[in-house]
Amino acid sequence: MPATILGAVRDPKQYEALTFDGTKYVWQREHPPTTQADEARLKLTAAARYAVTDAATGNPVAIHRASVAWNDYRKRWVLIGNQQDRSGKPSHLGEVWYAEAEAVTGPWRKAVRVATHPRYDFYNPRQHPYFAADGGRVIYFEGTYASTFSRQVEVTP
């Protein structure tokens, strides 16, 4: 059995993606996953899985990359993701957001900013549930902190 599982992991043709088929979301192997940008292009509303907005302002949050993990304390799936903001205000890829959903597939709606890196990049955030403290009340995450896309003249040493 382990060889079969390992073989499936090594074979991208075995991977499934959650894709909107025109009427509903389905797991399938033929097409890439439907992204937040795809949902906007398709003008999905009620069916949207990634209609993420700032809980404080209602402004849309364009999630660039994220990780999702079950949180025992919240009894919900938790998404930690970074925002892509082409205006660069306060950063291009430095804002980190927290959102919850009842299912691993979302829908993801209200989000709260949990970290900011003005004029810097912080991308590819990953949660570390193994290190969660106080039954999941404290969540640890990491990401790549850089000035690569920020065009900063003075960088953090």
TAWOZI-V80383 format. One record per run of one state. SS is the DSSP state (alpha for helix, beta for strand, coil for the rest). FROM is the first residue (numbers start at 1). LEN is the number of residues. If there is no record, write none. Layout:
BEGIN
ss=[SS | SS]
from=[FROM | FROM]
len=[LEN | LEN]
END
This chain:
BEGIN
ss=[coil | alpha | coil | alpha | coil | beta | coil | beta | coil | alpha | coil | beta | coil | beta | coil | beta | coil | beta | coil | beta | coil | beta | coil | beta | coil | beta | coil | alpha | coil | beta | alpha | coil | beta | coil | beta | coil]
from=[1 | 2 | 11 | 12 | 15 | 17 | 21 | 25 | 29 | 36 | 42 | 53 | 55 | 60 | 61 | 63 | 72 | 76 | 84 | 93 | 94 | 95 | 102 | 110 | 116 | 121 | 128 | 129 | 132 | 133 | 134 | 137 | 138 | 139 | 141 | 147]
len=[1 | 9 | 1 | 3 | 2 | 4 | 4 | 4 | 7 | 6 | 11 | 2 | 5 | 1 | 2 | 9 | 4 | 8 | 9 | 1 | 1 | 7 | 8 | 6 | 5 | 7 | 1 | 3 | 1 | 1 | 3 | 1 | 1 | 2 | 6 | 11]
END
